[in-house]
Amino acid sequence: GLSQYSSDPRTEWDLSTYSTRDQVLEAMRNLRYKGGNTFTGLALTHVLEQNLKPDAGARLEAEKLVILLTDGKSQDDANLAAQTLKNLGIEIFAIGVKNADEAELKQVASEPLELTVYNVLDFPLLSSLVGRLTQVLCTRIKEKSNKENSDIPVNMGPQLSPTDLKISAVTSRSMHLTWSPPLRPPKKYRIVYYPSKGGVTKEVVLDGAVSSLQLSNLTSHTEYLVSVFPVYDTVVGDGLRGVTSTLPLSSPRSLRVSELSHNSMRLSWKAAQGATQYLVLCSAAPDGAED
């Protein structure tokens, strides 16, 4: 579904209007730009009251995601309207272009902001966000689907959800997770993690008495998205989410050349932490015939 707004919001099409990708793309190509002011709060209220209703195609069991695209600072109270949506379990992703107010984007968006707030200098640069945003959105929907497929109702109550996810001791291959347990201890935790730019999703299940985990065998220099879900006998609490990048692999340092002769030389260097082997390449300069 899509709504466009300025002083007054306008529904371009409802959630139930189109049923194929090609139909949506064709509708996008025929979309006419609506100029005017920037009443973002009014637009978010319109989405809640008009676009997320059963009559407009909203399904009760489906995850509700709102993607806000704006190129300016709101002329009304966007934060209050956004909070109403978030209190109802609707997640908001905020994308700013050109003159968007980044502080306002962060107020409007859902946590964690590392996954839900994006800002680019001009409209053509929006294409650079597509891969990352698609991965984040689709994974969020899959997480919701996994909860439903387990026949466990979702409970968004804070008493059933952990808080304060901290990611520490980050290396090129590992990171350490800790969190504060909910008021009611869960039976177990599901920890889901995956590279933000695409890759295999992995899962760890922990006993509910444990509130920390060491993730190992990660890929170096890679951004990972992490989710922690508390699981009860009949309920799954809302998940904690975070994002952190592993460090690059360490490099050898201080390369020195000694013991030169007509056909040999000695190389020495400071070791790279964790390296088990070294590959040494050499060639005659500048246009060596062979390595």
KAMOVEN-V676716 format. One record per pair of residues at least 6 apart in sequence whose ideal C-beta (glycine too) atoms are under 7 Angstrom apart, sorted by sequence separation. I is the first residue (numbers start at 1). GAP is how many residues later the second one is. D is the distance in Angstrom with one decimal. If there is no record, write none. Layout:
BEGIN
i = {I,I}
gap = {GAP,GAP}
d = {D,D}
END
This chain:
BEGIN
i = {3,4,18,50,52,86,96,110,120,169,194,218,259,3,85,106,109,147,169,194,206,229,230,259,3,4,109,120,167,168,194,229,257,258,283,3,18,96,120,192,193,204,282,2,82,167,229,257,258,281,2,94,106,118,192,228,1,52,105,165,166,191,227,228,255,256,1,190,191,227,267,1,13,94,105,165,227,255,94,118,164,190,191,226,254,92,93,163,164,226,253,254,92,102,162,163,188,189,252,253,92,162,188,225,252,12,47,66,91,100,162,188,189,224,252,162,188,223,224,252,115,161,187,251,94,160,186,191,193,223,224,250,93,94,95,96,97,98,159,185,222,250,10,66,68,86,92,98,159,160,185,195,222,250,64,68,97,159,221,64,65,66,67,68,69,70,71,78,82,97,197,220,221,252,68,71,72,195,196,219,220,221,6,40,65,67,71,72,73,79,195,196,218,220,6,7,71,79,97,195,196,220,4,6,7,40,70,74,78,181,194,6,73,180,193,194,7,38,179,193,9,41,178,193,5,9,38,40,42,44,95,178,38,39,41,177,192,15,38,39,40,41,45,48,176,177,5,9,14,38,39,41,44,48,191,5,37,40,44,176,177,11,41,189,190,3,11,16,41,68,174,175,189,5,15,16,44,174,189,190,14,15,174,189,3,14,15,173,175,188,3,173,174,186,187,173,186,187,186,187,173,196,3,172,182,91,143,177,179,1,186,1,139,182,1,167,136,135,179,135,135,165,132,132,131,162,89,162,161,175,160,175,65,160,173,170,172,65,160,165,167,171,172,161,170,171,172,63,160,161,165,167,170,172,63,162,155,63,153,155,152,153,154,155,156,152,143,152,139,61,147,143,115,115,115,112,114,112,112}
gap = {6,6,6,6,6,6,6,6,6,6,6,6,6,7,7,7,7,7,7,7,7,7,7,7,8,8,8,8,8,8,8,8,8,8,8,9,9,9,9,9,9,9,9,10,10,10,10,10,10,10,11,11,11,11,11,11,12,12,12,12,12,12,12,12,12,12,13,13,13,13,13,14,14,14,14,14,14,14,15,15,15,15,15,15,15,16,16,16,16,16,16,16,17,17,17,17,17,17,17,17,18,18,18,18,18,19,19,19,19,19,19,19,19,19,19,20,20,20,20,20,21,21,21,21,22,22,22,22,22,22,22,22,23,23,23,23,23,23,23,23,23,23,24,24,24,24,24,24,24,24,24,24,24,24,25,25,25,25,25,26,26,26,26,26,26,26,26,26,26,26,26,26,26,26,27,27,27,27,27,27,27,27,28,28,28,28,28,28,28,28,28,28,28,28,29,29,29,29,29,29,29,29,30,30,30,30,30,30,30,30,30,31,31,31,31,31,32,32,32,32,33,33,33,33,34,34,34,34,34,34,34,34,35,35,35,35,35,36,36,36,36,36,36,36,36,36,37,37,37,37,37,37,37,37,37,38,38,38,38,38,38,39,39,39,39,40,40,40,40,40,40,40,40,41,41,41,41,41,41,41,42,42,42,42,43,43,43,43,43,43,44,44,44,44,44,45,45,45,46,46,47,47,48,48,48,49,49,49,49,50,51,55,55,55,56,59,60,61,61,62,63,63,64,65,66,66,67,68,69,69,70,71,72,72,73,74,74,75,75,75,75,75,75,76,76,76,76,77,77,77,77,77,77,77,78,78,80,81,81,81,82,82,82,82,82,83,84,84,86,87,89,96,110,126,128,129,129,130,131}
d = {5.3,5.4,5.0,6.4,4.7,6.4,6.2,5.2,5.9,6.6,6.8,6.6,6.4,6.4,6.1,5.4,4.1,5.4,4.2,4.1,6.3,6.0,4.0,4.0,4.9,5.7,4.8,7.0,5.5,5.1,6.7,6.9,5.4,4.8,4.6,6.3,6.4,5.0,6.8,6.3,5.8,6.3,6.7,4.5,5.7,5.9,4.4,6.1,6.9,5.9,5.8,4.1,5.5,5.2,5.1,6.0,6.2,6.0,5.1,6.8,4.9,6.8,4.6,4.3,6.6,5.0,5.2,6.2,4.5,6.9,6.8,4.0,5.9,5.0,6.7,4.7,5.1,4.8,4.1,6.9,6.0,5.8,6.7,6.8,5.9,5.9,6.3,6.9,4.4,4.9,6.5,4.7,5.4,5.5,4.6,4.8,5.7,4.5,4.3,4.4,5.1,6.1,6.2,5.3,6.3,6.3,5.8,6.4,4.5,6.3,5.8,5.9,6.4,7.0,6.6,5.3,5.1,6.4,6.1,4.6,5.3,5.3,5.0,5.5,6.5,5.3,4.1,5.8,6.2,4.4,6.9,4.7,4.8,5.3,4.7,4.2,5.8,6.8,6.1,5.3,6.5,4.5,6.4,6.0,6.2,5.7,6.9,6.2,4.5,5.9,6.9,6.7,5.3,6.5,6.8,6.9,6.8,5.7,6.3,4.3,5.3,4.9,4.7,4.9,4.9,6.1,4.3,6.2,4.2,5.7,6.9,5.4,6.9,7.0,6.7,4.7,5.1,5.2,4.4,6.7,6.7,4.3,5.4,7.0,6.9,6.7,6.0,6.4,4.0,4.5,6.7,6.9,5.2,5.9,6.3,5.1,5.8,6.3,6.8,6.0,5.1,4.8,4.6,2.7,4.6,6.0,5.3,6.2,5.4,5.1,6.9,5.3,6.0,7.0,5.5,5.9,5.8,6.5,5.5,6.8,6.1,6.0,6.4,4.6,6.6,4.6,4.2,3.7,5.9,6.5,6.9,4.4,6.7,6.7,4.1,6.3,4.6,6.9,5.6,5.5,7.0,4.8,5.0,6.7,6.9,4.7,6.9,3.7,6.7,5.4,4.9,4.4,4.0,5.6,5.4,3.7,5.5,3.9,5.7,5.3,6.7,6.0,6.4,5.9,4.3,6.7,6.3,6.7,4.1,6.4,6.3,5.3,6.6,7.0,5.7,2.7,6.1,6.1,5.8,5.9,4.1,3.3,4.7,6.8,6.0,5.1,5.7,6.6,6.9,4.9,6.0,6.5,6.0,3.6,5.7,5.3,5.6,5.6,5.4,6.0,6.4,6.7,5.8,3.9,5.8,6.9,6.6,6.5,5.7,5.1,6.7,6.7,6.7,6.1,6.8,6.9,7.0,6.2,5.8,6.7,5.7,6.2,6.2,6.6,6.6,5.9,5.2,5.7,6.4,6.0,6.3,6.8,6.3,6.7,6.8,5.9,5.5,7.0,6.1,4.3,5.5,6.9,4.5,4.2,6.3,5.7,6.3,6.8,3.6,4.4,4.8,4.5,6.2,5.0,5.3,5.3,4.3,4.2,7.0,6.8,6.6,6.0,5.6,5.9,4.8,6.4,6.3,4.9,6.9,6.6,5.0,6.9,6.6,6.6,5.9,5.0,4.2,5.8,6.4}
END
